[in-house]
């Protein structure tokens, strides 16, 4: 009985936290995203019931037959990048007091040159 009550409290707390995130961030519908955002920069997405960080993965970079929004993680089964399935909203990510975040390509370059 106590275990079930704890699980219910945890689920309620998670639901409240996600509601706080939805209210605190300047979310935009996916249909409003400008094409300029598809440059490899990291973007915050709302997918299903939670926020997810991802970026636009052009098919020429991904070695795929299509371009897609990616999490940047690869599947353990086939090593393909994991695509976001159906994000409904997006928000820009800014570094604290530093302006817009760097793109995934810039991070890869910085990692290779440092």
NORWO-V553599 format. One record per residue. N is the residue number from 0. RES is the residue in one small letter. D_LAST is the distance of its C-alpha to the last C-alpha in Angstrom with 1 decimal. Layout:
n = {N N}
res = {RES RES}
d_last = {D_LAST D_LAST}
This chain:
n = {0 1 2 3 4 5 6 7 8 9 10 11 12 13 14 15 16 17 18 19 20 21 22 23 24 25 26 27 28 29 30 31 32 33 34 35 36 37 38 39 40 41 42 43 44 45 46 47 48 49 50 51 52 53 54 55 56 57 58 59 60 61 62 63 64 65 66 67 68 69 70 71 72 73 74 75 76 77 78 79 80 81 82 83 84 85 86 87 88 89 90 91 92 93 94 95 96 97 98 99 100 101 102 103 104 105 106 107 108 109 110 111 112 113}
res = {x x x x x x x x x x x x x x x x x x x x x x x x x x x x x x x x x x x x x x x x x x x x x x x x x x x x x x x x x x x x x x x x x x x x x x x x x x x x x x x x x x x x x x x x x x x x x x x x x x x x x x x x x x x x x x x x x x}
d_last = {54.1 51.6 48.7 49.7 49.9 46.4 45.0 46.8 45.5 41.9 42.4 44.0 41.1 38.5 40.7 41.0 37.2 36.6 39.4 37.7 34.4 36.5 38.2 35.3 33.1 34.0 34.5 35.5 37.3 35.3 37.9 36.7 33.0 32.4 30.9 28.1 26.7 26.0 22.8 20.4 20.1 20.7 24.4 26.7 29.6 32.9 33.9 37.0 37.2 33.7 30.5 27.7 24.3 23.7 22.8 24.6 23.8 25.3 27.2 25.5 22.1 23.8 26.0 28.9 32.3 31.6 29.2 28.9 27.4 25.1 23.9 20.8 22.2 23.8 27.3 27.9 30.9 29.6 25.8 26.5 24.8 27.1 28.7 30.2 33.9 35.6 33.8 36.5 34.6 31.2 29.7 26.7 23.9 22.8 20.3 22.4 23.3 20.4 22.1 21.4 18.5 15.8 16.6 15.5 14.4 12.2 10.6 10.2 8.6 6.1 5.5 5.8 3.8 0.0}
